[in-house]
């Protein structure tokens, strides 16, 4: 990853030094640094939005599974096991179904 802080420090340190490189001006370099910072902020916002959307999707799926288990997912032929469906649903609501390495 580009070290923007290092580039900024160099720009500040060399602000009064005449540039011999004809390929880019200090202003263009400053504009590039600003654009990279802007794009990093956009990426951070996108990542945050994605995490939020994924979180909502997971919660919706978890709710659907819990409702399915509480609604007799084991079938009407197994009414003696109805409490298992509720126990499984309770465990899912508590997050017991998640792997330990998952956050």
N, C-alpha and C positions, 0 to 999 in steps of 0.2 A: 504494500500500500504506500502511496506517496505521502511523505512527511510534509504536510502543508505548513506546519509550524516552522520547520527548517527553511522552507522557501520564503515564508514571511520574514523570518529573521534576516535572511540574506538580502531580501528586498530592502528592508529598513537599513541594514548596514551599508548597502551599496547605493542608496538613494542619490547621493551626491557624486557618485563616481560615473564618469562618462562611459556609456556602453559602447563597446566595440563590435558587438554582434549585431549585424544588420538584419538577422532573421526574425527577431522579436524585440519589441520595445518593453520597457518596464511597465508601462500602462497595460499592454497586452498580457503580460505575465500576471499582473495584478488581477486583470479581468478573468484569466484562466483560473487563478486561485479562488476567486469569488464564485465562479461557476461550479467548480468542484465542491466547494462548501455547500452551495445551494443544492446540488444533486445529492450530496450525502444526506442533507436534511430531508429531501424528498424520499430517498430510500428508507430512512429511519421511520418516516411517517407511514410509508407503505408496509414496512415490516410490522409496525404497531397495529395498523388496520387489519393486516392478515391474521396476526395473533388474536385480535379481538373477534374477528369473524370465525376463526377456527374454534375459539372458545365457545362462541354462541352455538356453532354447529354441533360441537361435542355435547353441550348441555341439552340441546334439542334431541339428539340421538339417545342420550342417557335417559331423558324423560320418556321417550317413546318405548325404550326397552323396559323401563320400570312399569309403565302403564300396561305393557303387554304381559309382563310377568304377573302383575296384580290382577289382570283380567282373566286369568285362568289359562295361561300359556301352556300348561302341562296337559290341558285337555279335560273335558268333562268326565272321561272314563277314569281319571285319576284323582277324584275329589279328595281321597284320603291324603293326597300329597299337595293339596292346595297351599298348606302352610309353607311348603318348600318354595313355591313361587314368591310368596311374600317375604320369606327370609332372603332369597336371592335378591329381590328388589331392594330390601333394606340394605344389604351389603353393597349393591351398586350405588345407591344413594350416598353411602358413606365413602365410596371410592375404593372399596376393597378389591375390586376387579382389576385395578391398575397395577402394572408391573412396578416393582420397587424402583427401577431406574428411570421411570417416567416422572416428570415434575408433578 
